[in-house]
Amino acid sequence: NTMNRLPFILVTLIILPFILGCQQEIEPEIFFNENEFSISSAGGEFSVPFTSNVPLTVSISEDWVTEIVSKSTSETYYFKVDFNPEYDSRSCNITFSHSESGYKQDVKLTQSQQDAIFAAKSQYSLDYKEQVFTLPLSTNVDISVTTSADWISLITTKGLVSKDIQFQISENNSKKTREAVIEIISGNLIQ
């Protein structure tokens, strides 16, 4: 019995290395729909959809971005982004790689800044004379300005570099105290 099986075993041992050696290595085919993402300063979740015929690993350059492993699949990776408390935007590289082939693809995430408008003071007292009033302002967003009184007018200049805003205050001929509100607006921010 063993002698009858010996030729089969020998043929198998001779042919098997050729069969295994002839298998081609899988060429990675990886495609990302996008390689740049943006998210608001509030943070939250975002996903990176892709197609791939090989398994990928993920590395993240910043600790304010984490993978949500429980949601990630073989076609979409999910990430959580923390709130950005800074007044500047920030960015993070997420690297997808396949170690056997050496394939690497970076996906860039940009998170917007915390929008801010700060006036030096919230209330000013001026005398009754006509004058130019300068409101010092710190902001990292484009702004618009409104006033609640017709005796205050915004002075606009081209190429204004500083964020000091000037208003023309008309003379108060009645000598009665008058009040007005000046609003500095950018999107949902009001100062």
C-alpha positions in Angstrom: 0.0 0.0 0.0 2.7 2.5 0.9 4.7 1.5 -2.1 1.7 2.3 -4.4 1.4 5.8 -2.9 5.1 6.6 -3.1 5.1 7.7 -6.7 2.1 10.0 -5.9 3.8 11.5 -2.9 7.1 12.1 -4.9 5.2 13.7 -7.8 3.3 15.9 -5.4 6.5 17.0 -3.6 8.1 17.8 -7.0 5.2 19.7 -8.5 4.0 21.6 -5.3 7.0 24.1 -5.2 6.3 25.0 -8.9 2.6 25.6 -8.2 3.4 27.7 -5.1 6.2 29.5 -6.8 4.1 30.4 -9.8 1.5 32.3 -7.8 1.7 36.0 -8.5 2.0 38.5 -5.8 -1.1 40.6 -5.6 -0.6 44.1 -6.9 -2.2 46.6 -4.6 -5.1 48.5 -6.1 -6.1 51.3 -3.8 -8.3 54.3 -4.7 -9.4 57.2 -2.5 -12.4 59.3 -3.5 -10.8 62.4 -1.9 -7.4 63.1 -0.3 -8.3 66.4 1.4 -10.9 66.9 4.0 -12.1 70.0 6.1 -14.0 70.1 9.3 -15.3 73.0 11.5 -13.6 74.1 14.7 -16.4 72.3 16.6 -14.9 68.9 15.5 -16.9 65.8 15.2 -16.8 62.7 13.0 -15.7 62.3 9.4 -15.2 59.4 7.1 -12.6 58.5 4.4 -14.2 56.1 1.8 -11.8 54.1 -0.4 -11.6 50.9 -2.4 -8.7 48.5 -1.9 -7.8 44.9 -2.7 -5.3 44.7 0.2 -5.7 45.4 3.9 -4.4 48.9 5.0 -3.1 50.2 8.3 -3.6 53.8 9.5 -1.3 56.2 11.3 -2.3 59.7 12.4 0.1 62.6 12.8 -1.9 64.5 15.5 -3.4 63.4 18.8 -6.6 65.5 18.3 -7.7 63.0 15.6 -8.5 59.4 16.5 -9.8 56.5 14.5 -13.2 55.1 15.5 -12.2 51.5 15.1 -15.6 50.2 16.0 -17.2 52.0 12.9 -14.3 51.5 10.4 -14.8 48.9 7.7 -12.8 47.5 4.7 -14.3 50.3 2.6 -14.5 53.3 4.9 -12.4 54.5 7.8 -14.1 56.7 10.4 -12.3 59.4 12.6 -13.2 61.6 15.5 -11.8 65.2 15.6 -11.6 67.1 18.9 -12.8 70.7 19.2 -10.2 73.3 18.1 -9.9 76.0 20.9 -7.2 77.9 19.0 -7.7 81.0 16.9 -5.7 79.5 14.0 -6.7 76.6 11.8 -4.7 73.3 12.1 -4.0 70.3 9.9 -3.3 66.6 10.3 -1.9 63.9 8.0 -3.5 60.5 8.0 -1.3 57.9 6.4 -2.8 54.7 4.9 -0.2 52.1 4.2 0.2 48.5 3.0 3.4 47.1 4.5 4.1 44.3 2.0 4.0 46.5 -1.0 5.4 49.7 0.6 2.3 51.6 -0.6 1.5 54.8 1.3 -1.1 57.4 0.8 -1.5 60.6 2.8 -4.9 62.2 3.4 -4.9 65.7 4.7 -7.4 67.0 7.2 -7.8 70.8 7.9 -9.7 72.0 10.9 -10.9 75.6 10.9 -10.0 78.0 13.7 -12.2 79.1 16.5 -13.7 82.3 15.1 -13.4 85.3 17.4 -14.2 89.0 17.6 -12.9 90.9 20.6 -13.5 94.7 21.2 -11.2 96.4 23.8 -14.3 97.5 25.8 -18.0 97.0 25.4 -19.1 100.5 26.3 -17.6 104.0 25.6 -18.6 107.5 26.8 -17.8 110.4 24.5 -18.4 114.1 24.9 -21.0 116.0 22.9 -18.6 117.3 20.2 -18.4 115.9 16.7 -15.4 113.6 16.5 -13.8 110.5 15.1 -14.1 107.5 17.4 -11.7 104.5 16.9 -12.8 101.1 18.2 -9.8 98.7 18.7 -10.8 95.2 17.6 -9.1 91.8 17.5 -10.6 89.3 15.1 -9.6 86.4 12.8 -12.7 86.6 10.6 -14.2 89.0 8.1 -16.7 91.3 9.7 -19.6 93.7 8.9 -20.7 96.6 11.0 -24.1 98.0 11.9 -25.1 100.9 14.1 -28.5 101.6 15.8 -28.3 105.4 15.3 -28.1 107.7 12.2 -25.6 110.0 14.0 -22.9 107.4 13.8 -21.4 106.5 10.5 -18.7 104.0 9.6 -15.6 105.5 8.1 -14.3 103.1 5.4 -10.9 103.2 3.9 -9.3 101.0 1.2 -6.5 98.8 2.3 -7.2 99.1 6.0 -4.6 96.9 7.6 -5.4 97.1 11.2 -8.7 96.0 12.6 -9.3 99.4 14.3 -12.7 100.6 13.1 -13.4 104.3 12.9 -16.8 106.0 13.2 -17.8 109.6 12.6 -19.8 110.8 15.6 -22.0 113.8 14.8 -22.2 116.6 17.3 -24.9 116.4 20.0 -26.6 119.9 19.7 -29.3 119.0 22.2 -26.8 118.3 25.0 -29.0 115.4 26.1 -27.3 112.1 26.7 -27.7 109.8 23.7 -27.0 106.1 23.3 -26.4 103.8 20.4 -25.3 100.2 19.8 -22.6 99.3 17.4 -22.6 95.6 16.3 -19.6 93.9 14.8 -20.8 90.8 12.9 -19.2 87.8 11.3 -21.6 84.9 10.5 -23.1 83.9 13.9 -20.6 86.0 15.9 -21.8 89.3 17.2 -19.7 91.6 19.4 
